[in-house]
C-alpha cells in the first residue's frame, strides 16, 4: 500500500477530473487535510483546474474548511452537492455565476453512489417530484450557467419518476479512523460512516483512484474485519494525519462514536424565546414510540424539549447521516448524535426514510406560501440547498414544519416561495398531514393551502398574525388558543400526557404493511 503526504496526494488530481468526496457537514469524516492540500496546490501552481466536485452532503465549518478549500475561481467547474450551507465560498461562486452549481437531495445522491458502484444506469425514484429538483421546476440548478440535465423526468409503469444520472469518478477521497498496512480502513472512532464503501467502489468501477485519509496506521491483521468499512483492495493511497479531529469542533467524543454512553437527560434546557415555544409546540405532536427525524435549525430544539420533559427515551430520534436513537447534535455538529443505539450507513437510512419509516419529521422552514409549499433551499440572496430535507419531508408519514412567523420584521409566510423544496399540492395528493408551527400561530395544510387552527394567547388575530403574513389563509371555524403551558417557564408535563400506541393500533399497522407487500 502506497503511503504519501497530503501534498503528494493532491498532485494525483488532474485538471478536468471528477472528484468524489466523502464526509458530512462540520468535519464528520471529512478528508479535510486532502481538500486543504488540493486548494493549496491550486493557489501555488494554478493546477488542477475545472474540477467537478461531487459530495452527497455539504462539507465545511461555515467558513473556509471542507469544500471551502476548493472555493477558488478556476479550480472548480461544477459542484454537485446536497447543500452549500457549510461552505459559503462555494455558494458565492454559484451566486456570481463562476461555477455550474447543482444542489440535489442528499439521500438521492447517497443512494446514487451505490448505483454507480454497481454500474447500474442511475437512480430511479419519486423523491424530488414537484420540487425545484424536478426538471419542470429547475432540475436542481442553482446557477444559470448550469445547463446540463442531471435529473430527468420519466414515466415508469404509468407513474412519474425522477432519474438521477450517474457520474464517472476519476478520484475519490475517503476518510477513516485507522488503516492497516494493506489499506483496510476502519471507522470506529468516526461520528458517522455515510457511504464511504460505495464511494470507493464507484471510483474503482469507473477506473478512478481512491485516496484515504486516516488518523492511525496499525499493523496488518490488527483490524477486526467487521470494523473495516473500506477494504484495502479498493484503496490506492494512504495519507496519515495523526492530528485528525473527529469533527471541526470536537477532537474526540466517545459519545459520538458510540464508545461511551452519556446521560441524555443532561441535554441543556432551551432558553426562553420563540425557538423554545416552537420546539415545545412541535413536541406536543410526539407519541409513545414515535420514530422521528429532526431537521437543522429551530427543529433541533425538539431533542432539548424531550429531554427536559423526561420523554427522550420513550421516542426514537434519528438523523439522516445514519444515527438511530440517542440525542442528535445541533449547530455545526449536526449529523452526529450522542449515545446512539445504532449507526447505519447513510444510504440505508435514506432507504428507511424514503420507504415511509418515519412517523414524524420535524423540519424548519425559511418560508411557506399560500399553496402550502415550503422553501429551505434558496432565499434572501442565499443558496443553501435541500440537504436531506426533500427525502425526509416527502417520505415521512407526518411533517411538522417549524419557524418564526417573521424574520427581522419581514413575513416568512409569503404569497409564493422563491424555490419549492416541499410541494403542498403533492402532499395533499398523497394524503400527507402537514403542520406549520410558529411562535404566534399554528396552521395545517388544508384543501386550499395553510389553514389557521391555533393562535397564541394575547395575540391579536389581525395585527399579530394575519397582518404579519404575505397572504390571508383560511381561518378555521374552530380556531383554538395555543396551550398556555407552551409559554410557561417549567415543563409542560408531556411525560404524563404522552399519547400511547395501543397494541391494537400497532397490530393494525403491521397487518396493513403485510397487505401492502
Beta strands, then each sheet from edge to edge (+ up, - down):
strand 1: 2-3
strand 2: 18-21
strand 3: 51-55
strand 4: 76-81
strand 5: 100-103
strand 6: 122-125
strand 7: 151-156
strand 8: 159-165
strand 9: 171-180
strand 10: 185-186
strand 11: 209-218
strand 12: 228-230
strand 13: 237-240
strand 14: 291-294
strand 15: 316-318
strand 16: 323-324
strand 17: 327-328
strand 18: 337-338
strand 19: 342-343
strand 20: 360-364
strand 21: 367-369
strand 22: 374-375
strand 23: 378-379
strand 24: 382-383
strand 25: 398-402
strand 26: 406-407
strand 27: 410-411
strand 28: 413-414
strand 29: 433-437
strand 30: 441-446
strand 31: 449-455
strand 32: 474-481
sheet 1: 1+ 13+ 11+ 9+ 2+ 3+ 4+ 5+
sheet 2: 1+ 13+ 11+ 9+ 10- 12+
sheet 3: 6+ 8- 7+
sheet 4: 15+ 14+ 20+ 25+ 29+ 30- 31+ 32+
sheet 5: 16+ 19-
sheet 6: 17+ 18-
sheet 7: 22+ 21- 28-
sheet 8: 23+ 24-
sheet 9: 26+ 27-
end
